[in-house]
Each structure stands twice: as structure tokens, then as C-alpha cells.
Amino acid sequence: MSHRSLQSLMLAAAAMGAIATTAARAQPMPLVYIVHDAPRPGCPGLVLHFTAADRSITGFASYSDMKAMSRIVGTRNGVGHFDMTLTPIDPAGPKGRIVGDANNSTTDVRSVLKGEGCNDGPLKIQTISVTNGYQP
């Protein structure tokens, strides 16, 4: 390979790296949430694992026994309100809709699962973990 060809290849690679870095910076960092809901008498707790990027929420849910899964799809308004639908992948997976509000200045999260039986009522957050979606 000639010196001129090698130099052109190096310049092209540097330009592509700059474009990729700029594109990556332009995209908002998704947050990854892992939420454990406290069990209620006769009902297992919920485990929610989802990402929130821009105004979209996607992820998976299960009961604390992890025997059946559901898909989470939802939205958030950017100032604390969120609305998520749990659709079973397995027949026994959690089903319903979680609607709530989070307070950016505290760790308070108020939410209600709207469904039937164990899938209905206020959710009491037992643990919550939030991480940057792009961390290694």
C-alpha cells in the first residue's frame, strides 16, 4: 500500500470515528431500572427490569418466583409520570397496567398496578436500582 493510500485510509478512519462519536453523543443515555415490589399476603412480589430512553419504556416483568415472564411497554412524560403495560409472554405472567409518578427530588415513587387478583393494587417498592444503559 502506498504512503498516499495509507494516509487516505487513516483520514477516512478518523472521520468515521468522529461521526460515530458525534452520533453517540447526540443520543440520550437510556436508564436501566431494576425494581422489586414487596409481596402482599397471598401474592408474590413483582420484579421489573426495564429501560427508559427519551419517553419510551421497554423491558420484562416477572413475579418474585421468576416462573413466568411478561413484556413491559410504556411511556413517560419526562417530569415523573409513567404508564406501563405488562403483557404476558407466558400464560401465568403478570398482566395489567402500572401507572405512577416519581419525584425527581426524592426517592418517592407512587404507583398502582391495575389488573385483577394479585395484579391489582398499590405497588410498594422494596428495592430499586437505576444505572446508565451504556456502562460496561
Secondary structure, 3 states (H helix, E strand, C coil): CCHHHHHHHHHHHHHHHHHHHHHHHHCCCCEEEEEEECCECCECCEEEEEEEECCEEEEEEEECCCCCEEEEEEEECCCCEEEEEEEECCCCCCCEEEEEEECCCCCCEEEEEECCHHHCEEECEEEEEEEECCCC
